[in-house]
Amino acid sequence: MVFAVIFFTAQISVGKGINWGLYALVLSANMTTSWVKYIRLRRNNYELAIAIAYTILVFVMSGYHIYNLIMSSAIL
């Protein structure tokens, strides 16, 4: 995760834009942790809300990354 954040920051700082795929990877670790806390450790509904929020963010960022890949494709 640390390397993903470093790569994400480096890409923004050199002017290549935001790589939403890297950001989705970073958040997916938090998403997984939240789901494990809720399911395995029988945590409260707060963990469920956090897990759902992370899941939505990961899906949105993954979708946006795939959309950017399709739109910038040289094949199309």
C-alpha positions as CSV (number, residue, x, y, z in Angstrom):
1,M,0.0,0.0,0.0
2,V,2.9,2.4,0.8
3,F,4.3,1.9,-2.7
4,A,0.9,2.5,-4.3
5,V,0.6,5.8,-2.5
6,I,4.1,6.8,-3.5
7,F,3.4,5.9,-7.2
8,F,0.0,7.7,-7.0
9,T,1.7,10.8,-5.6
10,A,4.6,10.7,-8.1
11,Q,2.2,10.4,-11.0
12,I,0.3,13.5,-9.9
13,S,3.4,15.5,-9.2
14,V,4.9,14.9,-12.7
15,G,1.7,16.0,-14.4
16,K,0.4,12.7,-15.7
17,G,-2.9,13.1,-14.0
18,I,-4.7,10.9,-11.5
19,N,-4.4,7.1,-11.8
20,W,-7.7,6.0,-10.3
21,G,-6.7,2.4,-10.4
22,L,-3.9,2.9,-7.9
23,Y,-6.2,4.8,-5.6
24,A,-8.8,2.0,-5.9
25,L,-6.0,-0.5,-4.9
26,V,-5.1,1.6,-1.9
27,L,-8.7,1.8,-0.7
28,S,-9.4,-1.9,-1.4
29,A,-7.1,-2.8,1.5
30,N,-9.2,-0.6,3.8
31,M,-12.4,-2.1,2.3
32,T,-11.2,-5.6,3.0
33,T,-10.2,-4.8,6.6
34,S,-13.6,-3.2,7.3
35,W,-15.5,-6.2,5.9
36,V,-13.4,-8.6,8.0
37,K,-13.9,-6.5,11.2
38,Y,-17.7,-6.5,10.5
39,I,-18.1,-10.2,9.6
40,R,-15.4,-12.1,11.5
41,L,-15.1,-10.0,14.6
42,R,-18.9,-9.3,14.9
43,R,-18.4,-5.5,15.1
44,N,-21.2,-3.0,15.2
45,N,-23.2,-1.4,12.4
46,Y,-20.6,1.4,12.1
47,E,-18.1,-1.1,10.6
48,L,-20.8,-2.1,8.2
49,A,-21.4,1.5,7.1
50,I,-17.6,2.0,6.6
51,A,-17.3,-1.2,4.7
52,I,-20.1,-0.3,2.4
53,A,-18.7,3.2,1.8
54,Y,-15.2,1.8,1.0
55,T,-16.8,-0.7,-1.4
56,I,-18.7,2.0,-3.2
57,L,-15.6,4.1,-3.5
58,V,-13.5,1.2,-4.8
59,F,-16.2,0.3,-7.4
60,V,-16.5,3.9,-8.5
61,M,-12.8,4.5,-8.8
62,S,-12.3,1.2,-10.6
63,G,-15.1,2.0,-13.0
64,Y,-13.6,5.4,-13.7
65,H,-10.2,3.9,-14.3
66,I,-11.6,1.4,-16.8
67,Y,-13.6,4.2,-18.5
68,N,-10.4,6.3,-18.8
69,L,-8.6,3.3,-20.3
70,I,-11.3,2.7,-22.9
71,M,-11.5,6.3,-23.8
72,S,-7.8,6.7,-24.2
73,S,-7.3,3.5,-26.2
74,A,-5.6,3.8,-29.5
75,I,-7.7,0.9,-30.9
76,L,-10.9,2.9,-30.6
